[in-house]
């Protein structure tokens, strides 16, 4: 299983390859209720961005606060 990490609007999400359809599953650690996927990594990325945008838009329309991101991507260099 191969997993990549991405950032959109400051929120981290992972895209995990799985050898079954849909091939790429997306998870947001800050938003466990947002789950999406795609047949390609590009489609999964686009679906993740759209899902997050729609979720934030819904919260705002309901007059609810949008929590700040709790997770972030860190990069370290091995020497």
CNS distance restraints for C-alpha pairs under 8 A (distance, minus, plus):
assign (resid   1 and name CA) (resid  16 and name CA) 6.83 0.50 0.50
assign (resid   1 and name CA) (resid  17 and name CA) 5.77 0.50 0.50
assign (resid   1 and name CA) (resid  18 and name CA) 6.01 0.50 0.50
assign (resid   2 and name CA) (resid  16 and name CA) 5.69 0.50 0.50
assign (resid   2 and name CA) (resid  17 and name CA) 5.27 0.50 0.50
assign (resid   2 and name CA) (resid  18 and name CA) 7.64 0.50 0.50
assign (resid   3 and name CA) (resid  14 and name CA) 6.52 0.50 0.50
assign (resid   3 and name CA) (resid  15 and name CA) 5.60 0.50 0.50
assign (resid   3 and name CA) (resid  16 and name CA) 4.29 0.50 0.50
assign (resid   3 and name CA) (resid  17 and name CA) 6.33 0.50 0.50
assign (resid   4 and name CA) (resid  14 and name CA) 5.56 0.50 0.50
assign (resid   4 and name CA) (resid  15 and name CA) 5.33 0.50 0.50
assign (resid   4 and name CA) (resid  16 and name CA) 6.51 0.50 0.50
assign (resid   5 and name CA) (resid  12 and name CA) 6.91 0.50 0.50
assign (resid   5 and name CA) (resid  13 and name CA) 5.82 0.50 0.50
assign (resid   5 and name CA) (resid  14 and name CA) 4.45 0.50 0.50
assign (resid   5 and name CA) (resid  15 and name CA) 6.42 0.50 0.50
assign (resid   5 and name CA) (resid  73 and name CA) 7.39 0.50 0.50
assign (resid   6 and name CA) (resid  12 and name CA) 5.63 0.50 0.50
assign (resid   6 and name CA) (resid  13 and name CA) 5.40 0.50 0.50
assign (resid   6 and name CA) (resid  14 and name CA) 6.14 0.50 0.50
assign (resid   6 and name CA) (resid  15 and name CA) 7.82 0.50 0.50
assign (resid   6 and name CA) (resid  73 and name CA) 7.56 0.50 0.50
assign (resid   7 and name CA) (resid  11 and name CA) 5.43 0.50 0.50
assign (resid   7 and name CA) (resid  12 and name CA) 4.47 0.50 0.50
assign (resid   7 and name CA) (resid  13 and name CA) 6.27 0.50 0.50
assign (resid   7 and name CA) (resid  72 and name CA) 7.68 0.50 0.50
assign (resid   7 and name CA) (resid  73 and name CA) 7.36 0.50 0.50
assign (resid   8 and name CA) (resid  12 and name CA) 6.55 0.50 0.50
assign (resid   8 and name CA) (resid  13 and name CA) 7.89 0.50 0.50
assign (resid   8 and name CA) (resid  49 and name CA) 6.68 0.50 0.50
assign (resid  10 and name CA) (resid  69 and name CA) 6.37 0.50 0.50
assign (resid  10 and name CA) (resid  72 and name CA) 7.45 0.50 0.50
assign (resid  11 and name CA) (resid  28 and name CA) 7.60 0.50 0.50
assign (resid  11 and name CA) (resid  30 and name CA) 7.19 0.50 0.50
assign (resid  11 and name CA) (resid  69 and name CA) 5.44 0.50 0.50
assign (resid  11 and name CA) (resid  70 and name CA) 7.88 0.50 0.50
assign (resid  11 and name CA) (resid  71 and name CA) 6.90 0.50 0.50
assign (resid  11 and name CA) (resid  72 and name CA) 6.96 0.50 0.50
assign (resid  12 and name CA) (resid  28 and name CA) 6.29 0.50 0.50
assign (resid  12 and name CA) (resid  29 and name CA) 7.05 0.50 0.50
assign (resid  12 and name CA) (resid  30 and name CA) 7.58 0.50 0.50
assign (resid  12 and name CA) (resid  69 and name CA) 7.88 0.50 0.50
assign (resid  12 and name CA) (resid  71 and name CA) 6.19 0.50 0.50
assign (resid  12 and name CA) (resid  72 and name CA) 5.77 0.50 0.50
assign (resid  12 and name CA) (resid  73 and name CA) 6.78 0.50 0.50
assign (resid  13 and name CA) (resid  26 and name CA) 6.75 0.50 0.50
assign (resid  13 and name CA) (resid  27 and name CA) 5.51 0.50 0.50
assign (resid  13 and name CA) (resid  28 and name CA) 4.39 0.50 0.50
assign (resid  13 and name CA) (resid  29 and name CA) 6.57 0.50 0.50
assign (resid  13 and name CA) (resid  48 and name CA) 7.97 0.50 0.50
assign (resid  14 and name CA) (resid  26 and name CA) 5.58 0.50 0.50
assign (resid  14 and name CA) (resid  27 and name CA) 5.39 0.50 0.50
assign (resid  14 and name CA) (resid  28 and name CA) 6.60 0.50 0.50
assign (resid  15 and name CA) (resid  24 and name CA) 6.12 0.50 0.50
assign (resid  15 and name CA) (resid  25 and name CA) 5.51 0.50 0.50
assign (resid  15 and name CA) (resid  26 and name CA) 4.59 0.50 0.50
assign (resid  15 and name CA) (resid  27 and name CA) 6.77 0.50 0.50
assign (resid  15 and name CA) (resid  41 and name CA) 7.40 0.50 0.50
assign (resid  15 and name CA) (resid  44 and name CA) 7.23 0.50 0.50
assign (resid  15 and name CA) (resid  45 and name CA) 7.64 0.50 0.50
assign (resid  16 and name CA) (resid  24 and name CA) 5.44 0.50 0.50
assign (resid  16 and name CA) (resid  25 and name CA) 5.21 0.50 0.50
assign (resid  16 and name CA) (resid  26 and name CA) 6.47 0.50 0.50
assign (resid  17 and name CA) (resid  23 and name CA) 5.63 0.50 0.50
assign (resid  17 and name CA) (resid  24 and name CA) 4.67 0.50 0.50
assign (resid  17 and name CA) (resid  25 and name CA) 6.58 0.50 0.50
assign (resid  18 and name CA) (resid  22 and name CA) 7.73 0.50 0.50
assign (resid  18 and name CA) (resid  23 and name CA) 5.14 0.50 0.50
assign (resid  18 and name CA) (resid  24 and name CA) 6.20 0.50 0.50
assign (resid  18 and name CA) (resid  25 and name CA) 7.47 0.50 0.50
assign (resid  19 and name CA) (resid  23 and name CA) 6.01 0.50 0.50
assign (resid  21 and name CA) (resid  39 and name CA) 7.01 0.50 0.50
assign (resid  22 and name CA) (resid  37 and name CA) 6.37 0.50 0.50
assign (resid  22 and name CA) (resid  38 and name CA) 5.70 0.50 0.50
assign (resid  22 and name CA) (resid  39 and name CA) 5.19 0.50 0.50
assign (resid  23 and name CA) (resid  37 and name CA) 7.64 0.50 0.50
assign (resid  23 and name CA) (resid  38 and name CA) 6.53 0.50 0.50
assign (resid  23 and name CA) (resid  39 and name CA) 5.22 0.50 0.50
assign (resid  23 and name CA) (resid  40 and name CA) 6.73 0.50 0.50
assign (resid  24 and name CA) (resid  37 and name CA) 5.44 0.50 0.50
assign (resid  24 and name CA) (resid  38 and name CA) 5.32 0.50 0.50
assign (resid  24 and name CA) (resid  39 and name CA) 6.09 0.50 0.50
assign (resid  24 and name CA) (resid  40 and name CA) 6.29 0.50 0.50
assign (resid  24 and name CA) (resid  41 and name CA) 6.07 0.50 0.50
assign (resid  24 and name CA) (resid  44 and name CA) 6.13 0.50 0.50
assign (resid  25 and name CA) (resid  35 and name CA) 7.69 0.50 0.50
assign (resid  25 and name CA) (resid  36 and name CA) 6.24 0.50 0.50
assign (resid  25 and name CA) (resid  37 and name CA) 4.31 0.50 0.50
assign (resid  25 and name CA) (resid  38 and name CA) 6.71 0.50 0.50
assign (resid  25 and name CA) (resid  44 and name CA) 6.95 0.50 0.50
assign (resid  26 and name CA) (resid  35 and name CA) 5.94 0.50 0.50
assign (resid  26 and name CA) (resid  36 and name CA) 5.28 0.50 0.50
assign (resid  26 and name CA) (resid  37 and name CA) 5.37 0.50 0.50
assign (resid  26 and name CA) (resid  44 and name CA) 6.70 0.50 0.50
assign (resid  26 and name CA) (resid  45 and name CA) 7.94 0.50 0.50
assign (resid  26 and name CA) (resid  48 and name CA) 6.66 0.50 0.50
assign (resid  27 and name CA) (resid  31 and name CA) 7.92 0.50 0.50
assign (resid  27 and name CA) (resid  32 and name CA) 6.97 0.50 0.50
assign (resid  27 and name CA) (resid  34 and name CA) 6.87 0.50 0.50
assign (resid  27 and name CA) (resid  35 and name CA) 5.57 0.50 0.50
assign (resid  27 and name CA) (resid  36 and name CA) 7.20 0.50 0.50
assign (resid  28 and name CA) (resid  32 and name CA) 5.84 0.50 0.50
assign (resid  28 and name CA) (resid  34 and name CA) 6.51 0.50 0.50
assign (resid  28 and name CA) (resid  35 and name CA) 7.34 0.50 0.50
assign (resid  29 and name CA) (resid  71 and name CA) 7.26 0.50 0.50
assign (resid  30 and name CA) (resid  69 and name CA) 6.51 0.50 0.50
assign (resid  30 and name CA) (resid  70 and name CA) 6.35 0.50 0.50
assign (resid  30 and name CA) (resid  71 and name CA) 6.89 0.50 0.50
assign (resid  34 and name CA) (resid  51 and name CA) 6.91 0.50 0.50
assign (resid  34 and name CA) (resid  52 and name CA) 7.34 0.50 0.50
assign (resid  34 and name CA) (resid  55 and name CA) 7.89 0.50 0.50
assign (resid  36 and name CA) (resid  44 and name CA) 7.21 0.50 0.50
assign (resid  36 and name CA) (resid  47 and name CA) 6.55 0.50 0.50
assign (resid  36 and name CA) (resid  48 and name CA) 6.29 0.50 0.50
assign (resid  36 and name CA) (resid  51 and name CA) 7.33 0.50 0.50
assign (resid  37 and name CA) (resid  43 and name CA) 7.68 0.50 0.50
assign (resid  37 and name CA) (resid  44 and name CA) 4.94 0.50 0.50
assign (resid  37 and name CA) (resid  47 and name CA) 6.75 0.50 0.50
assign (resid  37 and name CA) (resid  48 and name CA) 7.48 0.50 0.50
assign (resid  38 and name CA) (resid  42 and name CA) 7.82 0.50 0.50
assign (resid  38 and name CA) (resid  43 and name CA) 5.03 0.50 0.50
assign (resid  38 and name CA) (resid  44 and name CA) 4.13 0.50 0.50
assign (resid  38 and name CA) (resid  45 and name CA) 7.90 0.50 0.50
assign (resid  38 and name CA) (resid  47 and name CA) 7.06 0.50 0.50
assign (resid  39 and name CA) (resid  43 and name CA) 6.45 0.50 0.50
assign (resid  39 and name CA) (resid  44 and name CA) 6.99 0.50 0.50
assign (resid  40 and name CA) (resid  44 and name CA) 6.15 0.50 0.50
assign (resid  41 and name CA) (resid  45 and name CA) 6.09 0.50 0.50
assign (resid  42 and name CA) (resid  46 and name CA) 6.24 0.50 0.50
assign (resid  43 and name CA) (resid  47 and name CA) 6.00 0.50 0.50
assign (resid  44 and name CA) (resid  48 and name CA) 6.03 0.50 0.50
assign (resid  45 and name CA) (resid  49 and name CA) 6.36 0.50 0.50
assign (resid  46 and name CA) (resid  50 and name CA) 6.25 0.50 0.50
assign (resid  47 and name CA) (resid  51 and name CA) 5.96 0.50 0.50
assign (resid  48 and name CA) (resid  52 and name CA) 6.18 0.50 0.50
assign (resid  49 and name CA) (resid  53 and name CA) 6.16 0.50 0.50
assign (resid  50 and name CA) (resid  54 and name CA) 6.13 0.50 0.50
assign (resid  51 and name CA) (resid  55 and name CA) 6.13 0.50 0.50
assign (resid  52 and name CA) (resid  56 and name CA) 6.15 0.50 0.50
assign (resid  53 and name CA) (resid  57 and name CA) 6.05 0.50 0.50
assign (resid  54 and name CA) (resid  58 and name CA) 6.09 0.50 0.50
assign (resid  55 and name CA) (resid  59 and name CA) 6.32 0.50 0.50
assign (resid  56 and name CA) (resid  60 and name CA) 6.28 0.50 0.50
assign (resid  56 and name CA) (resid  66 and name CA) 6.63 0.50 0.50
assign (resid  57 and name CA) (resid  61 and name CA) 6.19 0.50 0.50
assign (resid  58 and name CA) (resid  62 and name CA) 6.23 0.50 0.50
assign (resid  59 and name CA) (resid  63 and name CA) 6.30 0.50 0.50
assign (resid  59 and name CA) (resid  64 and name CA) 5.08 0.50 0.50
assign (resid  59 and name CA) (resid  65 and name CA) 6.78 0.50 0.50
assign (resid  59 and name CA) (resid  66 and name CA) 6.65 0.50 0.50
assign (resid  60 and name CA) (resid  64 and name CA) 5.60 0.50 0.50
assign (resid  60 and name CA) (resid  65 and name CA) 6.87 0.50 0.50
assign (resid  60 and name CA) (resid  66 and name CA) 7.27 0.50 0.50
